[in-house]
Amino acid sequence: MVSYQSPSKPPVQFSGSTIQLPGQHVLELDKTVLPFLVRKGFHPKLGARPMRDAVEKLVGDAVSECLLQERQTSGALTLDEMRDCLIVL
């Protein structure tokens, strides 16, 4: 299990193929999500240091879009290859 915690934000935890968000919300990860996050979060000179920012932005954007559209979802996070972004189904 990997846990990211910022002093001003609640923790986000990764465990296998799930992301545990604050408030008992769980996202199930599609098999395409982790390679996408690694690709977006890795920098040739900085290594994996930008990973936290990439995960927060990409997952946050997908969850925010879902909330703004007020859609009922299954909680599955997957890659939209046409738009090169993550979406919640």
ROMARKOL-782914 format. One record per residue (C-alpha): residue number from 1; residue in one letter; x negated, y negated, z negated. Coordinates in pm, whole numbers. Layout:
# ROMARKOL-782914
<pt i="NUM" aa="A" u="X" v="Y" w="Z"/>
...
//
This chain:
# ROMARKOL-782914
<pt i="1" aa="M" u="0" v="0" w="0"/>
<pt i="2" aa="V" u="-125" v="-348" w="91"/>
<pt i="3" aa="S" u="11" v="-657" w="-83"/>
<pt i="4" aa="Y" u="-26" v="-1017" w="27"/>
<pt i="5" aa="Q" u="48" v="-1285" w="-229"/>
<pt i="6" aa="S" u="11" v="-1658" w="-201"/>
<pt i="7" aa="P" u="29" v="-1879" w="-512"/>
<pt i="8" aa="S" u="335" v="-2056" w="-370"/>
<pt i="9" aa="K" u="510" v="-1759" w="-203"/>
<pt i="10" aa="P" u="656" v="-1427" w="-324"/>
<pt i="11" aa="P" u="453" v="-1114" w="-236"/>
<pt i="12" aa="V" u="498" v="-917" w="85"/>
<pt i="13" aa="Q" u="402" v="-548" w="64"/>
<pt i="14" aa="F" u="314" v="-301" w="341"/>
<pt i="15" aa="S" u="363" v="67" w="278"/>
<pt i="16" aa="G" u="326" v="310" w="566"/>
<pt i="17" aa="S" u="586" v="209" w="823"/>
<pt i="18" aa="T" u="777" v="-43" w="610"/>
<pt i="19" aa="I" u="742" v="-402" w="495"/>
<pt i="20" aa="Q" u="893" v="-486" w="156"/>
<pt i="21" aa="L" u="1009" v="-848" w="154"/>
<pt i="22" aa="P" u="1119" v="-1045" w="-152"/>
<pt i="23" aa="G" u="1475" v="-978" w="-269"/>
<pt i="24" aa="Q" u="1488" v="-603" w="-201"/>
<pt i="25" aa="H" u="1478" v="-651" w="178"/>
<pt i="26" aa="V" u="1295" v="-381" w="372"/>
<pt i="27" aa="L" u="1192" v="-382" w="739"/>
<pt i="28" aa="E" u="1119" v="-52" w="911"/>
<pt i="29" aa="L" u="828" v="-90" w="1156"/>
<pt i="30" aa="D" u="845" v="47" w="1507"/>
<pt i="31" aa="K" u="524" v="222" w="1622"/>
<pt i="32" aa="T" u="442" v="-76" w="1848"/>
<pt i="33" aa="V" u="437" v="-334" w="1566"/>
<pt i="34" aa="L" u="107" v="-255" w="1392"/>
<pt i="35" aa="P" u="-105" v="-253" w="1711"/>
<pt i="36" aa="F" u="61" v="-584" w="1808"/>
<pt i="37" aa="L" u="-17" v="-739" w="1467"/>
<pt i="38" aa="V" u="-376" v="-617" w="1483"/>
<pt i="39" aa="R" u="-417" v="-757" w="1835"/>
<pt i="40" aa="K" u="-274" v="-1096" w="1733"/>
<pt i="41" aa="G" u="-448" v="-1111" w="1395"/>
<pt i="42" aa="F" u="-801" v="-1013" w="1496"/>
<pt i="43" aa="H" u="-1050" v="-1279" w="1604"/>
<pt i="44" aa="P" u="-1386" v="-1184" w="1762"/>
<pt i="45" aa="K" u="-1586" v="-1424" w="1542"/>
<pt i="46" aa="L" u="-1372" v="-1421" w="1226"/>
<pt i="47" aa="G" u="-1280" v="-1053" w="1222"/>
<pt i="48" aa="A" u="-955" v="-979" w="1040"/>
<pt i="49" aa="R" u="-954" v="-1299" w="832"/>
<pt i="50" aa="P" u="-668" v="-1455" w="1036"/>
<pt i="51" aa="M" u="-455" v="-1140" w="985"/>
<pt i="52" aa="R" u="-249" v="-1275" w="694"/>
<pt i="53" aa="D" u="-153" v="-1588" w="886"/>
<pt i="54" aa="A" u="-62" v="-1382" w="1194"/>
<pt i="55" aa="V" u="155" v="-1143" w="993"/>
<pt i="56" aa="E" u="331" v="-1426" w="808"/>
<pt i="57" aa="K" u="399" v="-1619" w="1129"/>
<pt i="58" aa="L" u="503" v="-1329" w="1354"/>
<pt i="59" aa="V" u="717" v="-1144" w="1100"/>
<pt i="60" aa="G" u="854" v="-1470" w="962"/>
<pt i="61" aa="D" u="954" v="-1588" w="1310"/>
<pt i="62" aa="A" u="1139" v="-1261" w="1379"/>
<pt i="63" aa="V" u="1325" v="-1269" w="1047"/>
<pt i="64" aa="S" u="1406" v="-1640" w="1083"/>
<pt i="65" aa="E" u="1546" v="-1592" w="1433"/>
<pt i="66" aa="C" u="1765" v="-1308" w="1307"/>
<pt i="67" aa="L" u="1895" v="-1518" w="1017"/>
<pt i="68" aa="L" u="1964" v="-1822" w="1235"/>
<pt i="69" aa="Q" u="2166" v="-1610" w="1478"/>
<pt i="70" aa="E" u="2357" v="-1457" w="1183"/>
<pt i="71" aa="R" u="2326" v="-1108" w="1333"/>
<pt i="72" aa="Q" u="2392" v="-784" w="1147"/>
<pt i="73" aa="T" u="2080" v="-570" w="1181"/>
<pt i="74" aa="S" u="1953" v="-225" w="1100"/>
<pt i="75" aa="G" u="1632" v="-375" w="960"/>
<pt i="76" aa="A" u="1407" v="-233" w="1232"/>
<pt i="77" aa="L" u="1117" v="-456" w="1337"/>
<pt i="78" aa="T" u="1002" v="-394" w="1694"/>
<pt i="79" aa="L" u="804" v="-556" w="1973"/>
<pt i="80" aa="D" u="981" v="-746" w="2252"/>
<pt i="81" aa="E" u="725" v="-693" w="2526"/>
<pt i="82" aa="M" u="893" v="-934" w="2769"/>
<pt i="83" aa="R" u="857" v="-1228" w="2526"/>
<pt i="84" aa="D" u="542" v="-1093" w="2354"/>
<pt i="85" aa="C" u="694" v="-1136" w="2006"/>
<pt i="86" aa="L" u="851" v="-933" w="1726"/>
<pt i="87" aa="I" u="1228" v="-898" w="1685"/>
<pt i="88" aa="V" u="1456" v="-751" w="1418"/>
<pt i="89" aa="L" u="1712" v="-505" w="1553"/>
//
